[in-house]
Amino acid sequence: MISRNLKILLFTAVILLFGVRYNTAEAIPEIMAQSYIVIDSDSGRIIGSGNPNEKLPIASTTKILTTILAIENIDDVEKKIEVPAACTGIEGSSIYLKPRQKVLIKDLLYGTMLRSGNDAAETLAAYAGRNSEDGFVGMMNEKAAELGAYDSNFVNSHGLNDENHYSTAYDLALISRHAMHNYMFKEISSTEKYNAQSMNTVFLNKNKVVHQYKYGNGIKIGYTKAAGRCLVASAEKDGTEIIVVVLNDNSWFQDSYKIFDWAFENYKSYQITESGQFAGNTSDGRPVFISDGFSYLLTEEEKEKVRFESKITAPHIINKDNKAVCGVYNVYLGNEVIHTGGLVTENK
């Protein structure tokens, strides 16, 4: 009977975390930024913002997108490439590349992120975009749209001022969250000092977050007169990683540290479901399991408001792991669905 194939299950094992009442989170500290946002790197939950969708110049935080795109589109970062003459002598921050100089791509990545080299960014863009019909800038805008950064427009790889080059705190958070999920990008971003062997020089990271803040692990600063002081910062404590974006903020580092302290004091990332977790049985007795893990940033008070419901159906579609799909589950925070995932069973 279909009625037996459709079940509503409450996962008390998951809810055991959520039985005690606590005080609400303290208000987010006041900061000086024209625009800002605070998100959970894992789930993407926004826990604080101010004018997050205002379109603004973003200076060298542009290079976050430049670097992750280069990483994703270059197969061998240990390869040496020749620096085009057109990529040298660019105004602003530089790693002082010379025309036809042979440089490791890996060193260019570090030079772009740590020293904010406009010449390094342009060299990466020229190489990574060489096979694209629309060039690297076209790739940047395509990637931004793919990530949901719809209020952004890029016209260069470095972030020097142009009225048609802009983004938002929200969009930068989306791009940065994607980048920080890449192992190589995160390793570069968190590096305090790097020896660029092909250039016989050492790069010190301009991002003070990785030097000053106890839990700091990335990601990028930017400054022009038009943009003001812009910072995308990340910090990780006890498995909870927070990303803060502040745009046009004269107290950029101190404001980010205040927000990190507030976030870690009031929020914690909890594992709500785990891949392979038992979720019941089908009508013919086969065990049902959760297909994906999910964690979420919560206050102590919010924990009691989390609930889990699943709908087990007759097994039908076979997925890539040769498992039979047999329903879905929802995770709720109060009455809001915060995650939907799949249920699977063994394929007979």
C-alpha positions as CSV (number, residue, x, y, z in Angstrom):
1,M,0.0,0.0,0.0
2,I,1.2,3.5,-0.8
3,S,0.2,4.7,2.7
4,R,2.8,2.3,4.1
5,N,5.5,3.5,1.7
6,L,5.1,7.1,2.9
7,K,6.3,7.7,6.4
8,I,7.1,10.7,8.5
9,L,10.0,10.2,10.8
10,L,11.3,12.4,13.6
11,F,14.9,11.9,14.3
12,T,15.2,12.1,18.0
13,A,18.9,11.1,17.8
14,V,19.6,14.3,16.0
15,I,17.3,16.4,18.2
16,L,19.1,15.3,21.4
17,L,21.4,18.2,20.9
18,F,18.5,20.6,21.0
19,G,16.7,20.2,24.3
20,V,17.9,23.1,26.5
21,R,16.8,26.7,26.4
22,Y,19.4,29.5,26.3
23,N,19.5,33.2,25.9
24,T,19.4,34.8,22.4
25,A,22.6,35.8,20.6
26,E,24.0,39.2,21.4
27,A,23.5,42.0,18.8
28,I,26.2,42.2,16.2
29,P,28.8,44.9,17.0
30,E,28.6,48.2,15.2
31,I,31.2,48.7,12.6
32,M,32.3,51.4,10.2
33,A,31.8,49.6,6.8
34,Q,29.6,51.1,4.1
35,S,28.6,47.6,3.3
36,Y,29.3,44.3,5.1
37,I,28.1,40.7,5.4
38,V,29.0,37.8,7.8
39,I,28.4,34.2,6.6
40,D,29.0,30.6,7.6
41,S,31.6,29.2,5.2
42,D,30.1,25.7,5.3
43,S,26.4,26.2,5.0
44,G,26.4,29.7,3.6
45,R,24.1,31.0,6.3
46,I,24.1,34.8,6.7
47,I,24.3,35.8,10.3
48,G,24.8,39.5,9.9
49,S,24.8,42.2,7.2
50,G,24.4,45.9,6.4
51,N,23.7,47.1,2.9
52,P,25.0,43.8,1.5
53,N,23.6,44.3,-2.0
54,E,25.0,47.8,-2.6
55,K,27.1,47.8,-5.8
56,L,30.5,49.2,-5.0
57,P,34.1,49.2,-6.3
58,I,35.9,46.3,-4.6
59,A,39.6,47.0,-5.5
60,S,41.9,44.0,-5.2
61,T,39.4,41.7,-3.6
62,T,38.7,41.1,-7.3
63,K,41.8,38.9,-7.2
64,I,39.9,36.3,-5.2
65,L,37.9,35.4,-8.3
66,T,41.0,35.8,-10.5
67,T,43.0,33.3,-8.4
68,I,40.3,30.7,-8.0
69,L,39.5,30.8,-11.8
70,A,43.2,30.4,-12.6
71,I,43.5,27.4,-10.2
72,E,40.4,25.8,-11.8
73,N,41.5,26.4,-15.4
74,I,45.3,25.6,-15.2
75,D,46.3,22.0,-15.1
76,D,49.9,22.3,-14.0
77,V,50.8,25.1,-11.5
78,E,54.4,23.9,-11.4
79,K,54.9,24.9,-15.0
80,K,56.9,28.0,-15.9
81,I,55.4,30.5,-18.3
82,E,56.7,33.6,-20.1
83,V,55.4,36.9,-18.9
84,P,53.8,38.9,-21.7
85,A,55.1,42.5,-22.0
86,A,51.5,43.8,-21.8
87,C,51.2,42.3,-18.3
88,T,54.1,44.3,-16.9
89,G,54.4,47.9,-15.7
90,I,50.8,48.1,-14.5
91,E,50.0,50.8,-11.9
92,G,49.4,49.9,-8.3
93,S,50.6,46.9,-6.4
94,S,53.2,44.8,-8.2
95,I,55.6,41.9,-7.9
96,Y,57.8,43.7,-10.5
97,L,57.6,41.1,-13.4
98,K,59.6,41.8,-16.5
99,P,58.7,41.1,-20.1
100,R,59.5,37.6,-21.2
101,Q,60.5,36.6,-17.7
102,K,60.0,32.9,-17.0
103,V,57.9,32.4,-13.8
104,L,56.2,29.5,-12.1
105,I,52.5,29.7,-12.3
106,K,52.4,28.7,-8.6
107,D,54.5,31.8,-7.7
108,L,52.1,34.0,-9.7
109,L,49.2,32.6,-7.7
110,Y,51.0,33.5,-4.4
111,G,52.1,36.8,-5.8
112,T,48.5,37.7,-6.7
113,M,47.0,36.7,-3.4
114,L,49.7,37.6,-0.9
115,R,51.3,40.7,-2.5
116,S,48.3,41.7,-4.6
117,G,50.4,42.0,-7.7
118,N,48.4,43.5,-10.6
119,D,51.1,42.2,-13.0
120,A,50.8,38.7,-11.5
121,A,47.0,38.8,-11.9
122,E,47.2,40.0,-15.5
123,T,49.8,37.3,-16.3
124,L,47.5,34.6,-14.8
125,A,44.5,36.0,-16.7
126,A,46.4,36.0,-20.0
127,Y,47.4,32.4,-19.6
128,A,44.2,31.0,-18.1
129,G,42.0,32.8,-20.6
130,R,44.0,32.1,-23.7
131,N,41.6,29.4,-24.9
132,S,38.4,31.2,-24.1
133,E,36.5,32.9,-26.9
134,D,35.5,35.7,-24.4
135,G,38.9,35.9,-22.7
136,F,39.5,35.8,-19.0
137,V,37.1,38.7,-18.1
138,G,34.3,36.8,-19.8
139,M,35.2,33.8,-17.7
140,M,35.1,35.9,-14.6
141,N,31.6,37.2,-15.3
142,E,30.4,33.7,-16.3
143,K,31.7,32.2,-13.1
144,A,30.2,35.0,-11.0
145,A,26.8,34.3,-12.5
146,E,27.2,30.6,-12.0
147,L,27.8,31.2,-8.3
148,G,24.8,33.5,-8.0
149,A,26.8,36.7,-7.9
150,Y,24.3,38.5,-10.1
151,D,25.1,42.1,-9.0
152,S,28.7,42.0,-10.0
153,N,30.4,43.0,-13.2
154,F,34.1,42.6,-13.9
155,V,36.2,44.3,-16.6
156,N,39.7,43.4,-15.4
157,S,41.5,40.8,-13.4
158,H,43.1,43.1,-10.8
159,G,40.4,45.5,-9.5
160,L,41.9,48.9,-10.5
161,N,39.1,51.4,-10.7
162,D,36.6,51.4,-13.5
163,E,33.0,52.5,-13.3
164,N,31.9,49.3,-14.9
165,H,33.8,47.1,-12.4
166,Y,31.9,46.4,-9.2
167,S,30.5,43.9,-6.9
168,T,28.6,43.6,-3.6
169,A,29.4,42.3,-0.1
170,Y,26.9,39.5,-0.7
171,D,28.4,38.6,-4.1
172,L,31.9,38.7,-2.7
173,A,30.9,36.3,0.1
174,L,29.5,33.8,-2.5
175,I,32.7,34.0,-4.5
176,S,34.9,33.7,-1.4
177,R,33.0,30.8,0.0
178,H,33.4,28.9,-3.2
179,A,37.1,29.8,-3.3
180,M,37.8,28.8,0.3
181,H,36.4,25.3,-0.4
182,N,39.3,24.7,-2.8
183,Y,42.2,23.2,-1.0
184,M,45.0,25.0,-3.0
185,F,43.3,28.4,-2.8
186,K,42.8,28.0,1.0
187,E,46.4,27.0,1.4
188,I,47.6,30.0,-0.5
189,S,45.2,32.4,1.2
190,S,46.3,31.3,4.7
191,T,50.0,31.5,4.0
192,E,51.9,34.2,6.0
193,K,55.2,34.0,4.1
194,Y,56.1,32.3,0.8
195,N,59.4,31.7,-1.0
196,A,58.9,32.4,-4.7
197,Q,61.8,30.3,-6.0
198,S,61.4,31.2,-9.7
199,M,61.7,34.9,-8.8
200,N,64.3,34.5,-6.0
201,T,62.1,36.5,-3.6
202,V,59.9,36.1,-0.6
203,F,56.2,37.2,-0.4
204,L,54.8,38.4,2.9
205,N,51.0,38.3,3.1
206,K,49.5,41.8,3.2
207,N,46.4,40.4,4.8
208,K,47.0,41.1,8.5
209,V,44.2,38.7,9.5
210,V,46.5,35.7,9.1
211,H,49.2,37.4,11.2
212,Q,47.2,39.1,13.9
213,Y,44.0,37.2,14.6
214,K,44.3,34.0,16.5
215,Y,42.0,32.0,14.3
216,G,42.5,33.9,11.1
217,N,43.1,31.8,7.9
218,G,42.5,34.1,4.9
219,I,41.6,35.7,2.5
220,K,42.3,39.1,0.7
221,I,42.6,42.8,1.1
222,G,42.0,45.6,-1.4
223,Y,42.4,49.4,-1.5
224,T,41.9,52.1,-4.0
225,K,40.8,55.7,-3.4
226,A,37.5,55.0,-5.1
227,A,36.8,51.8,-3.2
228,G,38.3,52.7,0.2
229,R,39.6,49.9,2.4
230,C,38.0,46.5,1.4
231,L,38.6,43.2,3.2
232,V,37.4,39.7,2.8
233,A,38.5,37.8,6.0
234,S,38.1,34.3,7.2
235,A,38.7,32.6,10.6
236,E,38.1,29.1,11.8
237,K,37.6,28.0,15.4
238,D,36.6,24.5,16.6
239,G,35.4,23.5,13.2
240,T,33.4,26.7,12.6
241,E,34.6,28.9,9.8
242,I,33.3,32.4,9.3
243,I,33.7,34.7,6.4
244,V,33.4,38.5,6.8
245,V,33.3,41.0,4.0
246,V,33.7,44.7,4.8
247,L,33.7,47.3,2.0
248,N,34.9,50.9,2.4
249,D,35.8,50.5,6.0
250,N,38.6,52.6,7.5
251,S,38.7,50.1,10.5
252,W,38.7,47.1,8.2
253,F,40.9,44.7,10.3
254,Q,39.6,45.7,13.8
255,D,36.0,45.6,12.6
256,S,36.5,42.1,11.2
257,Y,38.1,40.9,14.5
258,K,35.1,42.3,16.4
259,I,32.7,40.4,14.2
260,F,34.7,37.2,14.5
261,D,34.7,37.4,18.3
262,W,31.0,38.0,18.2
263,A,30.3,35.1,15.8
264,F,32.4,32.6,17.7
265,E,30.8,33.7,21.0
266,N,27.3,33.3,19.8
267,Y,27.3,30.6,17.0
268,K,28.7,27.1,16.5
269,S,28.5,24.8,13.5
270,Y,26.5,21.6,14.3
271,Q,26.5,18.4,12.3
272,I,22.8,17.9,11.7
273,T,22.9,14.8,9.5
274,E,25.7,12.5,8.3
275,S,26.0,10.6,5.0
276,G,25.1,7.0,5.7
277,Q,23.0,7.8,8.8
278,F,20.1,5.3,9.3
279,A,16.7,6.8,8.6
280,G,14.2,3.9,8.8
281,N,13.0,1.2,6.5
282,T,11.2,0.9,3.2
283,S,7.9,-1.0,3.1
284,D,9.7,-4.2,2.1
285,G,12.1,-3.9,5.0
286,R,15.2,-2.5,3.3
287,P,17.2,-0.1,5.5
288,V,17.1,3.6,4.4
289,F,20.1,5.9,4.8
290,I,20.8,9.6,4.4
291,S,22.7,10.3,1.2
292,D,24.4,13.5,2.2
293,G,25.8,15.2,5.3
294,F,24.6,18.6,6.5
295,S,25.9,21.0,9.1
296,Y,24.6,24.4,10.1
297,L,25.5,27.4,12.1
298,L,23.3,27.8,15.2
299,T,23.0,29.7,18.4
300,E,22.4,27.8,21.6
301,E,18.7,29.0,21.6
302,E,18.2,27.9,18.0
303,K,19.3,24.3,18.6
304,E,16.0,23.4,20.2
305,K,14.1,24.7,17.2
306,V,15.8,22.3,14.7
307,R,13.7,19.3,13.6
308,F,14.1,16.6,11.0
309,E,11.4,15.1,8.9
310,S,11.7,12.4,6.2
311,K,9.4,11.0,3.6
312,I,10.2,7.4,2.6
313,T,8.8,6.3,-0.7
314,A,9.0,3.1,-2.8
315,P,12.6,2.8,-4.2
316,H,12.8,4.0,-7.8
317,I,15.7,6.0,-9.4
318,I,19.1,4.4,-9.3
319,N,21.8,7.0,-8.5
320,K,25.5,7.0,-9.5
321,D,26.5,4.9,-6.5
322,N,24.1,2.2,-7.6
323,K,21.8,3.1,-4.7
324,A,18.0,3.2,-5.1
325,V,16.5,6.6,-4.3
326,C,13.6,6.2,-1.9
327,G,12.6,9.6,-0.7
328,V,13.7,13.0,0.7
329,Y,14.3,14.6,4.1
330,N,13.9,18.2,5.3
331,V,15.7,19.9,8.1
332,Y,13.7,22.8,9.7
333,L,14.8,25.7,11.8
334,G,11.4,26.5,13.3
335,N,9.1,26.6,10.3
336,E,11.8,27.3,7.8
337,V,13.3,24.6,5.7
338,I,17.1,25.0,5.9
339,H,18.1,21.9,4.0
340,T,16.6,19.2,1.7
341,G,18.5,16.0,1.1
342,G,18.0,12.6,-0.4
343,L,17.3,9.1,1.1
344,V,18.7,5.9,-0.4
345,T,18.6,2.2,0.0
346,E,20.3,-0.8,-1.4
347,N,19.5,-1.6,-5.1
348,K,18.0,-5.1,-5.4
